[in-house]
Amino acid sequence: MNLKEIKGIGDKTAILFEKLNIYSPDDLIHHFPINYSIYEEPVPISKIDNRLTVSVKATVVKAGSIKVVKNLKILTATLKDIEGTLFQATWFNAPYLRNSLHIGDVYIFRGKVSKGKMCTLEHPEIFTDETYSKKMHEMQPVYKKTEGLTNNAIIKYMHTVLDDCDNPKYNLSVKDIVPSSYIEKNRFVSYSQALKMIHFPKNYDELYEARRRLAYEEFLMFIIALKRFKEHDDYIENNYIITESEKTKNFIENLPFTLTDSQLKVYNEIMSDMSGKKMMNRLIQGDVGCGKTIVAVLALLNTALSGYQGALMAPTEVLARQHYLSISKMIDDNNLGLCIVLLTGSMSAKQKKDAKALIESCKADIVIGTHALIQDNVTYNNLALVITDEQHRFGVKQREVFSCKGSYPHILVMSATPIPRTLAIILYGDLDISIIDTLPADRLPVKNCVMDTSFREKAYNFIEKEVKAGHQAYVICPMVDESDMIESEDVISYSKLLKDRFGDNISVEYLHGKMKASDKNAIMERFSEGKIDVLVSTTVIEVGVNVPNATVMLVENAERFGLAGLHQIRGRVGRGNAQSYCMFICTTKNPDSLNKLKILERSNDGFYIASEDLKLRGPGDLFGIRQSGDFEFKIGDIFNDSETLKLASDDAKNIETDVDKEEYGLIYEKASEIAMMYLNKINL
């Protein structure tokens, strides 16, 4: 059904909605809010320390000036609150507002707080006392939008459709597909009611009930779909019987370290699968630095030594290249005589052509690469094992495309996402799960410290001391370059600062995601080789890069990162046998931010950190809906809604075993439709 069925939407507006993947009235009502604005009592500047968006009653002291920064017109006005405290308000590309601001006028300004030399409200709304009083305590949805389409416009059209949701011209999917017995058992509101409440809740209780209902249905559909795929996989016979080679046993004995009992247990599970009656479909889950990669390498060696091809796909070129170099060295050191090939997007046309020829001719025993491995023009010859590294960064569909390069090859996926086992069993329903839960014996726990900005100089002195002792350091910044609108450190300015601070005796370089792949690879190779002492970077180094000589990490503006991200970043140090350190610089006095960082100071255990993060946010944190980015459900959050996830899992088992299948025809039909959407989009 066309969007133009909605009153007020013409061709131009419809095109804007299409940029948000909204093509019909049904798409519109399933475009859920990403947050909610709560219009609370105005407060003075002195009371806003713990809040991101506030309303402040203030007098205009200076009407405003306009400056242009990178084609952006920024209007700034100076204001004074009821306590006499001066602060600023800035508006972007809204120079016309200057005519509305007169010295001495009193308004209520509502906007996002930014702390700099002077407190600033970013792009605040402006209200009179009368207009603001009408909005007090109202929960207004905030939607993802595109340029030319305002939040108020989306709200208007949302009301139009939801207020007339029974109108057949809209053809809305609002019918309950969950059986009535389960709706009653779980005390759910109806699906149509939940849709209205999620968009326009009257209070927190309504929002909670709406999210619970909608998250349950998402989880239920997902779990039923996965169960069906799991059943399908269980019947796929093993086309490639792979056993442990004597050369692999010698390889293990020659390793410069001893495999942990946990690594050996997982390795044996993998070999049992690959030599068994059905194809392997297994997940290795383990915290950063636990040694997942060497277990995967052993599986690749046995595959290649059995006469088959094995392939490993990494999420970044930096990591793919590092895997290629390290595995090549291990193969050469053990005289295994295997051919290993690298294939990435940034390679030259000739390099790609040569690599593809080796793969197709079966001269390549082991193939390492990025998404380039699953391109249509890459042909494998006897591909028996497919491995994806940091697999939560790949969609299931990509994994399926990769596996289809062979004739039902064994599948091994690795993830450092710290998800409790009970949730992992549900979410990775199409995979058997192995967990490496101990770190290598020679690894010393990383020592952590949370500090404020007054300790920066001590941090620099410590970095200098470690470098002079022959080690290397990371410095992590949240931004690539300097911004006039956001107060935080950036890699380009920070690397210059450190170069000036350390002088010529210490090599400082920077790395960020906007650089060319070839430049990023060159920087990481030089850092890995010890030619760079201090690497200033964004979180582009988060995924799996291994530099055992790096013993120090300094994270600037640590409060701007999520806990899971910080833990992943921290995993880049402590990978050798020397003591390593991680320093988190917090630039706010917000107690919530400090409490969050203290969790990292207390522990290096990713599973504990995930658990504590959940406690810190709690089930009532309904405005952090998209905090767990690994599983892209529209509404459900695997941590915040963990109890709902478990409930859906239990109900899915009951529905599957219920003898009265006819009653559940609609739920199976819908599950099949949604399964395809999930399997194309969801990141496991």
C-alpha positions as CSV (number, residue, x, y, z in Angstrom):
1,M,0.0,0.0,0.0
2,N,1.3,3.4,-1.0
3,L,2.4,6.0,1.6
4,K,0.4,8.6,-0.3
5,E,-2.7,7.0,1.1
6,I,-1.9,9.1,4.2
7,K,-3.4,12.5,4.1
8,G,-0.7,15.2,3.6
9,I,1.9,13.0,2.1
10,G,2.8,13.8,-1.5
11,D,5.5,12.7,-3.9
12,K,8.3,14.8,-2.2
13,T,7.5,13.6,1.3
14,A,7.2,10.0,0.1
15,I,10.7,10.2,-1.3
16,L,12.0,11.5,2.0
17,F,10.3,8.6,3.9
18,E,11.9,6.1,1.4
19,K,15.3,7.2,2.6
20,L,14.3,5.7,5.9
21,N,13.1,2.5,4.2
22,I,9.5,3.5,4.8
23,Y,7.3,2.7,1.8
24,S,3.9,2.0,3.2
25,P,1.6,3.0,6.2
26,D,2.6,-0.4,7.7
27,D,6.3,0.5,7.4
28,L,5.6,3.8,9.1
29,I,3.9,2.4,12.2
30,H,6.8,-0.1,12.6
31,H,9.3,2.8,12.5
32,F,9.8,2.8,16.3
33,P,11.1,5.7,18.4
34,I,14.8,5.7,19.2
35,N,14.1,7.8,22.3
36,Y,11.6,9.9,24.1
37,S,11.6,13.5,25.2
38,I,10.3,14.2,28.7
39,Y,9.4,17.8,29.3
40,E,10.2,18.2,32.9
41,E,10.4,21.1,35.3
42,P,13.0,23.7,34.2
43,V,16.2,23.7,36.3
44,P,19.0,26.1,36.8
45,I,22.4,25.3,35.3
46,S,23.8,24.2,38.7
47,K,21.3,21.3,38.7
48,I,22.1,19.7,35.4
49,D,25.2,17.6,36.1
50,N,23.6,14.2,35.7
51,R,21.3,15.0,32.7
52,L,21.9,15.0,29.0
53,T,18.9,17.1,27.9
54,V,17.4,19.8,30.1
55,S,15.0,22.7,30.2
56,V,16.3,26.0,31.6
57,K,14.4,29.2,32.2
58,A,16.7,32.0,31.2
59,T,17.0,35.7,30.1
60,V,18.6,36.7,26.8
61,V,21.8,38.6,27.7
62,K,23.4,38.8,24.2
63,A,21.2,38.3,21.2
64,G,23.6,36.2,19.2
65,S,26.3,36.2,16.6
66,I,26.7,33.9,13.5
67,K,29.9,32.2,12.4
68,V,30.3,29.8,9.5
69,V,32.3,26.6,10.1
70,K,32.6,24.0,7.2
71,N,29.5,25.4,5.5
72,L,27.6,25.2,8.8
73,K,26.0,28.5,10.1
74,I,26.3,28.5,13.9
75,L,24.2,31.0,15.9
76,T,25.3,31.6,19.5
77,A,23.4,33.5,22.2
78,T,24.4,34.3,25.8
79,L,21.8,33.5,28.4
80,K,21.4,33.9,32.2
81,D,19.4,31.5,34.3
82,I,17.4,32.4,37.4
83,E,20.5,32.0,39.7
84,G,22.4,34.5,37.5
85,T,24.7,31.9,35.9
86,L,25.7,32.7,32.4
87,F,25.6,30.0,29.7
88,Q,25.3,29.7,25.9
89,A,22.9,28.3,23.4
90,T,23.9,27.4,19.9
91,W,21.8,26.6,16.9
92,F,23.0,25.1,13.6
93,N,21.8,26.4,10.2
94,A,19.0,28.4,11.9
95,P,20.2,32.1,11.5
96,Y,16.6,33.3,11.3
97,L,16.3,32.6,15.1
98,R,18.4,35.7,15.8
99,N,15.4,37.9,14.9
100,S,13.4,36.1,17.7
101,L,16.0,36.7,20.4
102,H,15.9,40.1,22.1
103,I,18.0,41.2,25.0
104,G,15.9,41.0,28.2
105,D,13.4,38.4,26.8
106,V,12.7,35.4,29.1
107,Y,12.1,32.0,27.6
108,I,12.5,28.3,28.5
109,F,15.3,26.8,26.5
110,R,15.4,23.0,26.1
111,G,18.3,21.2,24.5
112,K,21.3,18.8,24.9
113,V,24.0,19.9,27.4
114,S,27.6,20.3,26.2
115,K,30.3,21.1,28.7
116,G,33.2,23.3,27.6
117,K,34.6,26.6,29.0
118,M,31.0,27.6,29.3
119,C,28.0,25.3,29.6
120,T,26.1,25.2,26.3
121,L,22.7,24.0,25.2
122,E,22.9,22.6,21.7
123,H,20.1,23.6,19.2
124,P,17.6,24.1,22.0
125,E,13.8,24.5,21.5
126,I,12.4,27.8,22.6
127,F,9.2,28.1,24.6
128,T,7.2,30.7,26.4
129,D,6.0,29.8,29.9
130,E,2.5,29.2,28.5
131,T,3.5,26.9,25.6
132,Y,5.9,24.9,27.8
133,S,3.3,24.3,30.5
134,K,1.2,22.5,28.0
135,K,4.0,20.1,27.3
136,M,5.0,19.5,30.9
137,H,5.5,15.8,31.7
138,E,4.6,14.7,28.2
139,M,6.5,11.9,26.6
140,Q,7.2,12.8,23.0
141,P,8.7,10.2,20.7
142,V,12.0,10.9,19.0
143,Y,12.4,9.2,15.6
144,K,15.3,8.5,13.3
145,K,14.8,11.1,10.5
146,T,16.4,12.4,7.4
147,E,17.1,15.9,6.1
148,G,13.9,17.6,5.1
149,L,11.7,15.5,7.3
150,T,11.2,16.8,10.9
151,N,10.4,14.8,14.0
152,N,7.1,16.8,14.3
153,A,6.1,15.7,10.8
154,I,6.7,12.1,11.5
155,I,4.6,12.4,14.7
156,K,1.8,14.0,12.8
157,Y,1.6,11.2,10.2
158,M,2.0,8.6,12.9
159,H,-1.1,9.9,14.7
160,T,-3.0,10.0,11.4
161,V,-2.4,6.3,10.8
162,L,-2.7,5.0,14.4
163,D,-5.9,6.9,15.1
164,D,-7.5,5.1,12.1
165,C,-5.6,1.8,12.2
166,D,-8.8,-0.2,11.3
167,N,-9.1,1.6,8.0
168,P,-8.6,-1.1,5.2
169,K,-6.9,1.4,2.9
170,Y,-3.8,1.3,5.1
171,N,-3.6,-2.5,5.1
172,L,-1.8,-2.6,8.4
173,S,-0.2,-5.7,10.1
174,V,-1.8,-5.2,13.5
175,K,-3.5,-8.6,14.0
176,D,-2.3,-10.7,16.9
177,I,-0.3,-13.7,15.7
178,V,0.7,-14.8,19.1
179,P,-2.0,-17.3,20.3
180,S,-4.5,-15.9,22.7
181,S,-3.6,-18.4,25.4
182,Y,0.0,-17.0,25.5
183,I,-1.2,-13.4,25.5
184,E,-3.4,-14.2,28.5
185,K,-0.7,-16.3,30.3
186,N,1.9,-13.5,30.0
187,R,-0.6,-10.7,30.7
188,F,0.2,-8.9,27.4
189,V,-1.7,-6.1,25.8
190,S,-2.8,-6.7,22.2
191,Y,-0.4,-6.1,19.4
192,S,-2.4,-3.1,18.1
193,Q,-2.5,-1.6,21.5
194,A,1.2,-2.1,22.0
195,L,1.9,-0.3,18.8
196,K,-0.1,2.8,19.9
197,M,1.6,2.7,23.3
198,I,5.2,2.4,22.0
199,H,4.7,5.5,19.9
200,F,2.7,7.6,22.3
201,P,3.0,6.3,25.9
202,K,1.2,8.2,28.6
203,N,3.9,7.2,31.2
204,Y,6.8,4.8,31.9
205,D,4.5,2.0,32.8
206,E,2.8,2.0,29.4
207,L,6.1,2.2,27.6
208,Y,7.4,-0.8,29.6
209,E,4.3,-2.9,28.8
210,A,4.5,-1.9,25.1
211,R,8.2,-2.8,24.8
212,R,7.7,-6.0,26.6
213,R,4.9,-7.1,24.3
214,L,6.8,-6.1,21.1
215,A,10.1,-7.5,22.2
216,Y,8.5,-10.8,23.1
217,E,7.0,-11.2,19.6
218,E,10.4,-10.4,17.9
219,F,12.2,-12.9,20.1
220,L,9.5,-15.5,19.6
221,M,9.6,-15.3,15.8
222,F,13.3,-15.3,15.8
223,I,13.6,-18.4,18.0
224,I,11.0,-20.4,16.1
225,A,12.8,-19.6,12.8
226,L,16.2,-20.6,14.2
227,K,14.8,-23.8,15.5
228,R,13.7,-24.7,12.0
229,F,17.1,-23.9,10.5
230,K,18.7,-25.9,13.3
231,E,16.5,-28.9,12.4
232,H,17.5,-28.6,8.8
233,D,21.2,-28.5,9.6
234,D,20.9,-31.6,11.9
235,Y,20.2,-33.7,8.8
236,I,23.1,-32.5,6.7
237,E,25.6,-35.3,6.4
238,N,29.3,-34.7,6.8
239,N,30.8,-34.5,3.3
240,Y,34.3,-34.0,4.6
241,I,35.6,-36.4,7.2
242,I,38.6,-34.7,8.8
243,T,40.7,-36.3,11.5
244,E,43.7,-35.0,13.5
245,S,46.9,-35.2,11.5
246,E,50.2,-36.3,13.2
247,K,51.7,-33.1,11.8
248,T,49.1,-31.1,13.7
249,K,50.0,-33.0,16.9
250,N,53.7,-32.1,16.3
251,F,52.6,-28.5,15.6
252,I,50.9,-28.3,19.0
253,E,54.0,-29.7,20.8
254,N,56.2,-27.1,19.0
255,L,54.0,-24.1,20.1
256,P,56.0,-21.7,22.3
257,F,53.2,-22.0,24.9
258,T,51.0,-24.7,26.3
259,L,47.3,-24.8,25.3
260,T,45.0,-24.3,28.2
261,D,42.6,-27.1,29.3
262,S,39.8,-25.0,28.0
263,Q,41.4,-24.6,24.6
264,L,42.1,-28.3,24.3
265,K,38.5,-29.1,25.3
266,V,37.1,-26.9,22.5
267,Y,39.7,-28.3,20.0
268,N,38.5,-31.8,20.8
269,E,34.9,-30.7,20.3
270,I,35.8,-29.3,16.9
271,M,37.6,-32.5,15.8
272,S,34.8,-34.6,17.1
273,D,32.4,-32.6,14.9
274,M,34.6,-32.7,11.8
275,S,35.2,-36.4,12.0
276,G,31.5,-37.2,12.9
277,K,28.4,-38.1,10.9
278,K,27.0,-34.6,10.4
279,M,28.6,-31.3,9.3
280,M,30.0,-29.0,12.0
281,N,28.1,-25.8,12.8
282,R,29.8,-24.5,15.9
283,L,30.4,-21.2,17.8
284,I,33.6,-20.6,19.8
285,Q,32.7,-18.0,22.4
286,G,35.5,-16.6,24.6
287,D,36.6,-13.3,26.1
288,V,39.3,-11.1,24.4
289,G,42.7,-12.7,24.6
290,C,41.5,-16.2,25.5
291,G,43.2,-17.8,22.5
292,K,40.3,-18.6,20.1
293,T,42.4,-18.0,17.0
294,I,45.0,-20.7,17.6
295,V,42.2,-23.2,18.1
296,A,40.8,-22.1,14.7
297,V,44.3,-22.4,13.2
298,L,44.5,-26.1,14.3
299,A,41.1,-26.8,12.6
300,L,42.5,-25.2,9.4
301,L,45.7,-27.2,9.5
302,N,43.8,-30.5,9.9
303,T,41.5,-29.5,7.0
304,A,44.4,-28.7,4.7
305,L,46.5,-31.7,5.7
306,S,43.4,-33.9,4.9
307,G,43.6,-32.6,1.3
308,Y,40.8,-30.0,1.5
309,Q,40.6,-26.2,1.5
310,G,39.9,-24.1,4.6
311,A,39.0,-20.4,4.7
312,L,38.9,-17.8,7.4
313,M,37.1,-14.5,7.0
314,A,38.0,-11.5,9.2
315,P,35.9,-8.3,9.6
316,T,38.7,-5.9,8.7
317,E,41.7,-5.9,6.3
318,V,44.1,-5.1,9.2
319,L,43.0,-8.2,11.0
320,A,42.9,-10.4,7.9
321,R,46.5,-9.4,7.0
322,Q,47.7,-10.0,10.5
323,H,46.1,-13.5,10.5
324,Y,47.8,-14.2,7.1
325,L,51.2,-13.2,8.3
326,S,51.1,-15.0,11.6
327,I,49.6,-18.2,10.2
328,S,52.1,-18.2,7.3
329,K,55.0,-17.9,9.8
330,M,53.7,-20.8,11.9
331,I,53.4,-23.0,8.7
332,D,56.9,-22.1,7.6
333,D,58.4,-22.6,11.1
334,N,56.9,-26.1,11.2
335,N,57.8,-27.0,7.5
336,L,54.2,-28.0,6.8
337,G,54.5,-27.1,3.1
338,L,51.0,-25.7,2.8
339,C,50.0,-22.8,0.5
340,I,48.3,-19.9,2.3
341,V,46.6,-17.1,0.2
342,L,45.4,-13.6,1.2
343,L,42.4,-12.0,-0.5
344,T,41.2,-8.5,0.4
345,G,39.4,-5.7,-1.3
346,S,42.3,-3.3,-1.4
347,M,44.7,-5.6,-3.2
348,S,45.6,-4.7,-6.8
349,A,43.7,-6.3,-9.7
350,K,46.7,-8.5,-10.5
351,Q,47.1,-9.6,-6.9
352,K,43.4,-10.5,-6.7
353,K,43.6,-12.4,-10.0
354,D,46.6,-14.4,-8.9
355,A,44.9,-15.2,-5.5
356,K,41.7,-16.3,-7.2
357,A,43.6,-18.6,-9.6
358,L,45.3,-20.3,-6.7
359,I,42.0,-20.8,-4.9
360,E,40.2,-22.2,-7.9
361,S,43.0,-24.5,-8.9
362,C,43.1,-25.9,-5.3
363,K,46.8,-24.9,-5.0
364,A,45.6,-22.7,-2.1
365,D,45.2,-24.9,1.0
366,I,44.2,-22.1,3.4
367,V,42.6,-18.8,2.3
368,I,42.5,-15.8,4.6
369,G,40.6,-12.6,3.7
370,T,37.7,-10.2,4.3
371,H,34.3,-9.9,2.6
372,A,36.2,-10.3,-0.7
373,L,36.1,-14.1,0.0
374,I,32.4,-14.3,-0.7
375,Q,32.3,-12.3,-4.0
376,D,30.6,-14.1,-6.9
377,N,33.9,-14.4,-8.9
378,V,35.7,-16.3,-6.2
379,T,35.5,-20.1,-6.9
380,Y,36.8,-22.6,-4.3
381,N,37.9,-26.2,-5.0
382,N,36.9,-28.6,-2.3
383,L,36.2,-26.0,0.4
384,A,35.6,-28.1,3.6
385,L,35.9,-25.5,6.4
386,V,34.6,-22.0,6.7
387,I,35.6,-19.8,9.7
388,T,34.3,-16.3,10.5
389,D,36.3,-14.3,13.1
390,E,34.5,-11.8,15.4
391,Q,31.4,-13.2,13.8
392,H,29.0,-10.9,15.5
393,R,30.1,-8.4,12.9
394,F,28.8,-10.5,10.0
395,G,25.2,-11.0,9.2
396,V,23.9,-14.6,9.1
397,K,23.2,-14.1,5.4
398,Q,26.9,-13.4,4.8
399,R,27.8,-16.6,6.7
400,E,25.3,-18.5,4.5
401,V,26.8,-17.1,1.3
402,F,30.3,-18.0,2.5
403,S,29.2,-21.6,3.4
404,C,27.5,-22.0,0.0
405,K,30.9,-21.6,-1.7
406,G,31.4,-25.2,-0.8
407,S,29.2,-28.3,-0.7
408,Y,27.9,-27.9,2.9
409,P,31.3,-27.3,4.5
410,H,32.0,-27.3,8.2
411,I,31.2,-24.0,9.8
412,L,33.1,-22.5,12.7
413,V,32.4,-19.0,14.0
414,M,34.2,-17.0,16.7
415,S,32.9,-14.3,19.0
416,A,34.3,-12.3,21.8
417,T,30.9,-10.8,22.7
418,P,30.4,-11.5,26.4
419,I,26.9,-13.0,26.4
420,P,25.8,-15.2,29.3
421,R,25.6,-18.9,28.2
422,T,21.8,-19.0,28.9
423,L,21.2,-16.2,26.4
424,A,23.8,-17.5,24.0
425,I,22.1,-20.9,23.7
426,I,18.9,-19.1,22.7
427,L,20.4,-16.5,20.4
428,Y,22.8,-18.8,18.6
429,G,20.1,-21.4,18.2
430,D,21.5,-22.7,14.9
431,L,24.9,-23.3,16.3
432,D,26.5,-25.7,18.9
433,I,28.4,-23.7,21.5
434,S,31.9,-24.1,22.8
435,I,33.3,-21.7,25.4
436,I,36.9,-20.9,26.2
437,D,36.7,-19.5,29.7
438,T,40.3,-19.3,30.8
439,L,43.2,-17.1,29.7
440,P,46.6,-18.5,28.7
441,A,48.7,-19.2,31.8
442,D,51.4,-16.7,31.0
443,R,49.0,-13.8,30.7
444,L,49.1,-11.3,33.6
445,P,45.8,-9.5,34.3
446,V,45.7,-6.0,33.0
447,K,45.9,-3.4,35.7
448,N,43.3,-0.7,35.3
449,C,42.9,2.9,36.6
450,V,40.1,5.4,36.2
451,M,41.4,9.0,36.5
452,D,40.3,12.6,35.8
453,T,42.1,15.1,33.5
454,S,44.5,16.3,36.2
455,F,46.4,13.0,35.9
456,R,47.1,13.4,32.2
457,E,50.7,14.4,32.7
458,K,51.3,11.4,35.0
459,A,49.8,9.2,32.3
460,Y,52.2,10.7,29.7
461,N,55.2,10.1,32.0
462,F,54.1,6.5,32.5
463,I,53.8,5.9,28.7
464,E,57.2,7.4,28.2
465,K,58.7,5.1,30.9
466,E,57.1,2.0,29.3
467,V,58.4,3.0,25.8
468,K,61.9,3.5,27.1
469,A,61.6,0.0,28.6
470,G,61.1,-1.3,25.1
471,H,57.3,-1.5,25.1
472,Q,54.6,0.2,23.0
473,A,51.4,2.1,23.8
474,Y,47.9,2.9,22.4
475,V,46.1,6.1,23.0
476,I,42.4,5.9,22.1
477,C,40.3,9.1,21.2
478,P,36.6,9.2,20.3
479,M,37.0,11.5,17.3
480,V,39.0,11.6,14.1
481,D,39.5,15.4,14.0
482,E,38.7,18.5,15.9
483,S,35.0,19.7,16.2
484,D,33.7,23.1,17.1
485,M,30.5,21.5,18.4
486,I,31.7,18.5,20.5
487,E,34.1,18.8,23.4
488,S,36.3,15.7,23.1
489,E,39.8,14.6,22.1
490,D,40.6,13.7,18.4
491,V,43.4,11.5,17.0
492,I,44.9,14.1,14.7
493,S,45.3,16.9,17.3
494,Y,46.3,14.4,20.0
495,S,49.0,12.8,18.0
496,K,50.5,16.3,17.3
497,L,50.3,17.0,21.1
498,L,52.2,13.8,21.9
499,K,54.8,14.3,19.2
500,D,55.5,17.8,20.7
501,R,55.5,16.3,24.3
502,F,57.7,13.3,23.6
503,G,60.1,14.7,21.0
504,D,62.0,12.8,18.3
505,N,63.0,9.9,20.6
506,I,59.5,8.4,20.6
507,S,57.7,7.7,17.4
508,V,54.0,8.7,17.4
509,E,51.5,8.0,14.6
510,Y,47.8,8.0,14.2
511,L,45.2,5.6,12.8
512,H,41.4,6.1,12.0
513,G,38.7,4.5,10.0
514,K,38.6,7.3,7.4
515,M,42.0,6.4,6.1
516,K,42.6,4.4,3.0
517,A,42.8,0.6,3.7
518,S,46.4,0.5,2.3
519,D,47.4,3.3,4.7
520,K,45.7,1.6,7.7
521,N,47.5,-1.6,6.8
522,A,50.9,0.1,6.5
523,I,50.4,1.8,9.9
524,M,49.4,-1.4,11.7
525,E,52.2,-3.4,10.1
526,R,54.7,-0.8,11.3
527,F,53.2,-0.8,14.8
528,S,53.3,-4.6,14.9
529,E,56.9,-4.6,13.8
530,G,57.8,-2.1,16.7
531,K,58.6,0.8,14.3
532,I,55.9,2.9,16.0
533,D,56.1,3.5,19.8
534,V,52.7,5.2,20.4
535,L,49.7,4.7,18.2
536,V,46.9,7.3,18.6
537,S,43.7,5.7,17.2
538,T,39.9,5.6,17.2
539,T,38.2,2.3,18.0
540,V,39.3,1.0,14.6
541,I,41.9,-1.1,16.5
542,E,39.1,-2.8,18.5
543,V,38.8,-5.9,16.5
544,G,41.4,-8.5,17.2
545,V,44.7,-6.8,16.4
546,N,47.5,-8.6,18.1
547,V,50.6,-6.7,19.3
548,P,52.0,-8.5,22.3
549,N,54.6,-5.8,22.9
550,A,51.9,-3.2,23.6
551,T,51.6,-2.9,27.3
552,V,49.9,0.5,27.9
553,M,46.6,1.9,26.8
554,L,45.3,5.4,27.5
555,V,41.6,6.0,26.7
556,E,40.6,9.6,26.4
557,N,37.0,10.7,27.1
558,A,36.3,7.2,28.3
559,E,32.8,8.2,29.4
560,R,31.8,8.6,25.7
561,F,32.3,4.8,25.0
562,G,30.0,1.9,25.9
563,L,31.3,-0.7,28.4
564,A,31.4,-3.5,25.9
565,G,33.4,-1.3,23.5
566,L,35.8,-0.3,26.2
567,H,36.4,-3.9,27.2
568,Q,37.0,-4.9,23.6
569,I,39.5,-2.0,23.2
570,R,41.3,-2.9,26.4
571,G,41.8,-6.4,25.0
572,R,44.5,-5.0,22.7
573,V,46.9,-4.9,25.6
574,G,47.9,-7.7,27.9
575,R,48.5,-10.1,25.0
576,G,52.1,-10.8,25.9
577,N,53.8,-12.0,29.1
578,A,54.7,-8.5,30.4
579,Q,52.5,-6.6,32.8
580,S,50.0,-4.4,31.0
581,Y,48.1,-1.3,32.0
582,C,44.9,0.5,30.9
583,M,44.1,4.1,32.0
584,F,40.6,5.5,31.5
585,I,40.5,9.3,31.5
586,C,37.0,10.6,32.5
587,T,36.2,14.2,31.6
588,T,32.9,14.4,33.5
589,K,31.9,14.4,37.2
590,N,28.7,12.6,36.4
591,P,28.5,9.8,39.0
592,D,26.7,7.4,36.6
593,S,29.7,7.7,34.1
594,L,32.2,7.2,36.9
595,N,30.3,4.1,38.3
596,K,30.3,2.6,34.8
597,L,34.0,3.0,34.4
598,K,34.7,1.7,37.9
599,I,33.3,-1.7,36.7
600,L,36.2,-1.8,34.2
601,E,38.6,-0.8,37.0
602,R,37.5,-3.8,39.1
603,S,37.5,-6.5,36.6
604,N,38.9,-7.8,33.2
605,D,36.2,-10.5,32.9
606,G,33.9,-9.6,29.9
607,F,31.0,-11.8,31.3
608,Y,31.1,-10.1,34.7
609,I,31.3,-6.7,32.9
610,A,28.2,-7.5,30.8
611,S,26.4,-8.6,33.9
612,E,27.3,-5.5,35.9
613,D,26.4,-3.3,33.0
614,L,22.9,-4.9,32.9
615,K,22.5,-4.2,36.6
616,L,23.7,-0.7,36.2
617,R,21.2,0.0,33.4
618,G,18.5,-2.1,34.9
619,P,15.2,-3.2,33.3
620,G,13.8,0.4,33.8
621,D,16.4,1.9,31.4
622,L,13.9,2.2,28.6
623,F,15.7,5.0,26.8
624,G,18.8,3.1,26.0
625,I,16.9,0.8,23.7
626,R,19.6,0.3,21.1
627,Q,22.5,-0.2,23.5
628,S,23.4,-3.8,22.4
629,G,24.3,-3.4,18.8
630,D,25.3,-7.0,18.2
631,F,21.7,-8.1,17.7
632,E,19.7,-5.7,15.6
633,F,16.2,-6.3,16.8
634,K,13.9,-3.4,16.2
635,I,12.7,-3.2,19.8
636,G,14.2,-6.0,21.8
637,D,17.5,-5.7,23.7
638,I,19.2,-8.9,24.6
639,F,20.4,-7.5,27.9
640,N,17.6,-5.2,29.0
641,D,15.0,-7.7,27.9
642,S,16.8,-10.8,28.9
643,E,13.9,-12.1,31.0
644,T,11.5,-11.5,28.1
645,L,14.0,-13.4,25.8
646,K,14.0,-16.4,28.1
647,L,10.2,-16.3,28.3
648,A,9.9,-16.3,24.5
649,S,12.3,-19.2,24.4
650,D,10.3,-21.3,26.8
651,D,7.0,-20.4,24.9
652,A,8.6,-21.3,21.6
653,K,9.4,-24.8,22.9
654,N,5.8,-25.3,24.1
655,I,4.4,-24.0,20.8
656,E,6.7,-26.4,18.8
657,T,5.5,-29.4,20.9
658,D,1.8,-28.5,21.0
659,V,-0.2,-31.1,19.1
660,D,-2.8,-28.5,17.9
661,K,-0.6,-27.2,15.0
662,E,-3.6,-25.7,13.1
663,E,-4.2,-23.1,15.7
664,Y,-0.7,-21.8,15.2
665,G,-0.7,-21.6,11.5
666,L,-0.4,-17.8,11.4
667,I,2.5,-17.7,13.8
668,Y,4.5,-20.2,11.7
669,E,3.7,-18.2,8.5
670,K,4.8,-15.0,10.1
671,A,7.9,-16.6,11.6
672,S,8.9,-17.7,8.1
673,E,8.6,-14.2,6.7
674,I,10.4,-12.6,9.6
675,A,13.1,-15.3,9.5
676,M,14.2,-14.1,6.1
677,M,14.4,-10.5,7.3
678,Y,16.4,-11.5,10.4
679,L,18.7,-13.8,8.4
680,N,19.5,-10.9,6.1
681,K,19.8,-8.2,8.7
682,I,20.6,-9.5,12.1
683,N,24.2,-9.5,13.3
684,L,25.0,-12.6,15.4
